[in-house]
Amino acid sequence: MKKKTLVERLHEEYSHVYSKKRVYKMINFLLDRMREGVASEDGLKISGFGSFKRKGKRVLFRPSKKLISRLKLEAKRLKM
């Protein structure tokens, strides 16, 4: 999903509370903090999703068990 699509979907859900411009600023804020987390020594961990860690110039992603389980269920559902 592209950032533009994410902004549009969040705005559709919360347009009664936030303007599209405000949603865009909130998404940018969140992504900036995530970038900072990935760049830090500790990396970034999002419970239920996975962890990101820098190793040299690369960023390693390790999905959580919960995410893996959900993806497997979705794959099975799509095969039916």
PEFEN-V24207 format. One record per residue. RES is the residue in one letter. SS is DSSP state (h for helix, s for strand, l for the rest). D_CENTER is the distance of its C-alpha to the mean C-alpha in Angstrom with 1 decimal. Layout:
res=[RES:RES]
ss=[SS:SS]
d_center=[D_CENTER:D_CENTER]
This chain:
res=[M:K:K:K:T:L:V:E:R:L:H:E:E:Y:S:H:V:Y:S:K:K:R:V:Y:K:M:I:N:F:L:L:D:R:M:R:E:G:V:A:S:E:D:G:L:K:I:S:G:F:G:S:F:K:R:K:G:K:R:V:L:F:R:P:S:K:K:L:I:S:R:L:K:L:E:A:K:R:L:K:M]
ss=[l:l:h:h:h:h:h:h:h:h:h:h:h:h:l:l:l:l:l:h:h:h:h:h:h:h:h:h:h:h:h:h:h:h:h:h:h:h:h:l:l:l:l:s:s:s:l:l:l:s:s:s:s:s:s:l:l:s:s:s:s:s:s:l:h:h:h:h:h:h:h:h:h:h:h:h:h:h:h:l]
d_center=[9.7:10.9:10.2:13.6:12.9:10.0:12.5:15.3:14.0:13.2:16.6:18.3:17.3:18.2:20.8:23.4:21.9:20.1:21.1:19.0:19.5:18.3:15.0:14.6:15.6:13.2:10.1:11.9:12.6:9.2:8.3:11.8:11.6:8.7:11.1:13.9:12.7:12.4:15.7:17.4:19.6:17.7:14.4:11.1:10.8:8.5:11.1:11.0:8.1:9.6:10.8:11.0:14.6:16.7:19.9:22.1:20.6:18.1:14.7:14.6:11.9:13.2:11.8:13.0:16.0:14.6:11.9:14.9:17.1:15.1:14.9:18.6:19.5:17.9:19.8:22.9:22.6:22.4:25.4:27.5]
